[in-house]
Amino acid sequence: MSFFPAYFSLNNKKILLVGGGYIALEKLEKLVDFTHNITIISKEFSSDFSAFATKHKIGIQKRPYSVGDINGFDIVIVATDTVTLHQEIFQESRDSRILVNSVDDTAYCDFIFPSYVKNGDLTISISTSGASPALAKRLRLYIEKLIPSNIGEFLKEMKGLRKTMPKGKERMQFFEKKTDEFIDKNL
């Protein structure tokens, strides 16, 4: 079964990242595009990971994961080399409303990280439901090249206009025409 694509706000969501290596750093790099309300627990941290966390003022706890560490978090990402830890944390979360992502093991995931393009308010995600993250990444790189460099400014303008115009058919037609003109001019 495929994962349902959804975008949701991380405002006021507490995130726990378990792990401090290369894969954990990849997840952290994605997360900071959307929130800094992140706590990290790991026995060890790579120097790159530590430098990135420090630069973004993300708190790290250098220690092993303990049962109960997920309490109080909304989302937990487990990015370690220990499959049993992924399974244990996932099982621990089943009696709660905590969403879990176990890197490279969709059997222990409530959600997965898509490959994505982010440019201002534009976010485009690509997922293969875990079948081929490499393909999703290559498609992301391809799509990034297609997006006009001024898309952020266009979206700011559109956001402002949406606040000034009443809802209805005329507004919808206006925005469709404006969008068509932007695409025709820039793509």
C-alpha positions, 0 to 999 in steps of 0.5 A: 500500500502507498503512503497518503501524500499530505502537508501539515504544519509543524508549528507547535509540534515537538520532534524527537530525532534519534541518531547522529550520523549521516542519515540522521543529518539528512533528516535534520537538514530537511526538518529545519526547512520547516521547524527548529522545535527538535530534540536529538538523542544519540550515543554518538554524533558525527562532526558534520552533524554536531556542526549543523545542529549547533549552527541551527541551535538544535539541542543534542543529548549525547546518550543512548535512547531510553524507553519513555524518551518519546513521551511528550513528542508528537513526531519521532524519527529514528535514524540509526543502524540498529533495526531492533531500536527502530522496531522497539521505538515504533512498538512503544509508540503504538499506545500513543498518538506519536507518529514515527518514521524509521529510516529505511524501514517502512514496516516501522513507519507511520509516514515517510520523508519524500524527496522535495523541492522548496522555494519560498511557499512552493513545496513539491514532493516526490515519493515512491512509497519507499520503493526507490528513494534514489529515483525520487531524488533524481526526479526532484533534481530534474523538477528543480531545474524546471522551476522559474527562479522568480517563483517565490516573488510570484507566490508572494504577489498571489498571496497578497492578492488573495487577501484583497479579493472576495472569494468567488468565480471571478476571483478564481478566473482572475487567478487562473489567468494570472497563473497561465500568464506567469507560466507562459512567460517563464516556462 
